[in-house]
Amino acid sequence: MFQHRLDEPELVGLEALLALDGDDAFSPFPRFAQTRKSLERDKAEGALPEDADEVAAHVMTAAAQMGYVIFREAYARDTGIPLEELDERAARAFTRMITGLTNPQT
């Protein structure tokens, strides 16, 4: 999803505008019932830690992805990192974040 959102920044921007506008027809998770089942399955199968709050984790990963896409050009400008390089580095960092959510530390 991270790469998909990078590939569709205009869609992410539109979604942000709809959310900010309070559009009741907008849903950031249009297939959430299926997503919830998948998250519950992942937790039951051990892909997520037993004590994971799978819904909050899903919300936060979506927020991180969308926030990055919305601000990535400004982040690149402020950091002086070329956009393509920053996207690659951000994707690696995001993968590490997800790994942290799915592999509990002892």
One Martini backbone bead per residue (centre of mass of N, CA, C, O) as a GRO file, in nm:
protein
  106
    1MET     BB    1   0.054   0.064  -0.017
    2PHE     BB    2   0.281   0.261  -0.021
    3GLN     BB    3   0.335   0.252  -0.326
    4HIS     BB    4   0.052   0.315  -0.419
    5ARG     BB    5   0.046   0.600  -0.291
    6LEU     BB    6   0.290   0.709  -0.446
    7ASP     BB    7   0.140   0.660  -0.731
    8GLU     BB    8  -0.130   0.834  -0.587
    9PRO     BB    9  -0.122   1.145  -0.478
   10GLU     BB   10  -0.394   1.266  -0.570
   11LEU     BB   11  -0.575   1.075  -0.412
   12VAL     BB   12  -0.470   1.143  -0.132
   13GLY     BB   13  -0.545   1.442  -0.146
   14LEU     BB   14  -0.847   1.399  -0.186
   15GLU     BB   15  -0.895   1.242   0.074
   16ALA     BB   16  -0.807   1.468   0.261
   17LEU     BB   17  -1.021   1.675   0.171
   18LEU     BB   18  -1.268   1.505   0.243
   19ALA     BB   19  -1.202   1.479   0.542
   20LEU     BB   20  -1.180   1.787   0.607
   21ASP     BB   21  -1.484   1.839   0.499
   22GLY     BB   22  -1.677   1.600   0.615
   23ASP     BB   23  -1.741   1.365   0.429
   24ASP     BB   24  -1.972   1.107   0.473
   25ALA     BB   25  -1.893   0.934   0.205
   26PHE     BB   26  -1.620   0.904   0.320
   27SER     BB   27  -1.371   0.628   0.317
   28PRO     BB   28  -1.063   0.502   0.417
   29PHE     BB   29  -1.231   0.206   0.466
   30PRO     BB   30  -1.428   0.049   0.243
   31ARG     BB   31  -1.318  -0.266   0.346
   32PHE     BB   32  -1.320  -0.321   0.665
   33ALA     BB   33  -1.450  -0.594   0.717
   34GLN     BB   34  -1.229  -0.754   0.567
   35THR     BB   35  -0.987  -0.641   0.717
   36ARG     BB   36  -1.065  -0.742   0.997
   37LYS     BB   37  -1.054  -1.040   0.926
   38SER     BB   38  -0.755  -1.038   0.845
   39LEU     BB   39  -0.644  -0.941   1.116
   40GLU     BB   40  -0.758  -1.172   1.287
   41ARG     BB   41  -0.612  -1.394   1.135
   42ASP     BB   42  -0.324  -1.295   1.181
   43LYS     BB   43  -0.341  -1.319   1.486
   44ALA     BB   44  -0.419  -1.624   1.504
   45GLU     BB   45  -0.149  -1.705   1.323
   46GLY     BB   46   0.095  -1.499   1.438
   47ALA     BB   47   0.153  -1.228   1.267
   48LEU     BB   48   0.053  -1.117   1.536
   49PRO     BB   49   0.048  -1.024   1.832
   50GLU     BB   50  -0.155  -1.095   2.091
   51ASP     BB   51  -0.141  -0.774   2.202
   52ALA     BB   52  -0.249  -0.656   1.956
   53ASP     BB   53  -0.382  -0.366   1.794
   54GLU     BB   54  -0.493  -0.405   1.487
   55VAL     BB   55  -0.658  -0.150   1.431
   56ALA     BB   56  -0.456   0.065   1.522
   57ALA     BB   57  -0.231  -0.026   1.335
   58HIS     BB   58  -0.384   0.027   1.073
   59VAL     BB   59  -0.437   0.325   1.115
   60MET     BB   60  -0.134   0.412   1.151
   61THR     BB   61  -0.028   0.314   0.879
   62ALA     BB   62  -0.214   0.483   0.705
   63ALA     BB   63  -0.131   0.759   0.821
   64ALA     BB   64   0.167   0.743   0.743
   65GLN     BB   65   0.132   0.716   0.443
   66MET     BB   66  -0.040   0.967   0.386
   67GLY     BB   67   0.140   1.178   0.519
   68TYR     BB   68   0.383   1.136   0.342
   69VAL     BB   69   0.252   1.200   0.068
   70ILE     BB   70   0.159   1.489   0.135
   71PHE     BB   71   0.474   1.585   0.248
   72ARG     BB   72   0.722   1.490   0.066
   73GLU     BB   73   0.811   1.749  -0.081
   74ALA     BB   74   0.873   1.910   0.177
   75TYR     BB   75   1.071   1.711   0.298
   76ALA     BB   76   1.275   1.726   0.069
   77ARG     BB   77   1.330   2.025   0.083
   78ASP     BB   78   1.413   2.044   0.392
   79THR     BB   79   1.644   1.806   0.367
   80GLY     BB   80   1.777   1.779   0.065
   81ILE     BB   81   1.632   1.532  -0.052
   82PRO     BB   82   1.566   1.358  -0.299
   83LEU     BB   83   1.269   1.229  -0.368
   84GLU     BB   84   1.347   0.942  -0.459
   85GLU     BB   85   1.529   0.885  -0.215
   86LEU     BB   86   1.321   0.935   0.006
   87ASP     BB   87   1.123   0.718  -0.079
   88GLU     BB   88   1.317   0.482  -0.031
   89ARG     BB   89   1.378   0.543   0.268
   90ALA     BB   90   1.083   0.542   0.365
   91ALA     BB   91   1.019   0.250   0.286
   92ARG     BB   92   1.226   0.123   0.476
   93ALA     BB   93   1.117   0.248   0.738
   94PHE     BB   94   0.832   0.132   0.714
   95THR     BB   95   0.915  -0.163   0.723
   96ARG     BB   96   1.033  -0.146   1.008
   97MET     BB   97   0.773  -0.066   1.146
   98ILE     BB   98   0.611  -0.318   1.072
   99THR     BB   99   0.801  -0.519   1.200
  100GLY     BB  100   0.754  -0.408   1.489
  101LEU     BB  101   0.446  -0.492   1.492
  102THR     BB  102   0.497  -0.816   1.410
  103ASN     BB  103   0.766  -0.822   1.608
  104PRO     BB  104   0.815  -0.894   1.909
  105GLN     BB  105   0.982  -0.805   2.179
  106THR     BB  106   1.174  -0.943   2.456
   0.00000   0.00000   0.00000
